[in-house]
Amino acid sequence: MEAYIGGISTRKVISLVAALGVQSGISKSQVSRICQEFDQQVQAFLNRPLQESGYAYIFLDATYLHGRLGKALQVCSRAAVIAMGVDADGRRELLGLQVGERESEGFWKAFIGSLIATGFCEAVERGLTGVKLVISDAHVGLTKAIRRMFQGCCWQRCRVHFARNLLQRVPKAHQGMVTAALRSVFSQEEAVGLVGALG
């Protein structure tokens, strides 16, 4: 399973099994069958119904992955987007994962639509409802998709992305001071204490 998740090729898996001393080896068809079983389990997890669990808080994020695609095996960059939900007990759970060409508004809308029962997309409607707050970076396509797909829901900018964007505008000599000041702002327990400290 570790080899499959790590993207190890069938040929390398066969070599690995032989190196471990299994003389009978494992055929390419057996490796393919095992991989198909893993794919089915992953798809079942990613398409499971969500209506039974309440997720009031949703985190949306994207990262870019580089990999070889197509027959020419050219290295391409692809957007991998994820949705994490926080349940009533405060536990985080992966709700969805999808890979696409780029992080566009349309792609985000289709991804969010695959989580909720809106009829906006043809994907399996999984029934995500009751979302009160969505946390994400300020990517234009993403924020537009959130406003469209989670109407009436609050949005908050991710603190990590905000800090990165802020530090990009601060000279290196002052980044330590700005980082410390920013941490003190987020560590305030009461809004009144913060206003008093600034006032």
Summary of the structure (lengths in Angstrom):
residues: 199
radius of gyration: 22.0
end to end distance: 57.4
largest distance: 76.2
contacts: 492
relative contact order: 0.10
helix: 43%
strand: 22%
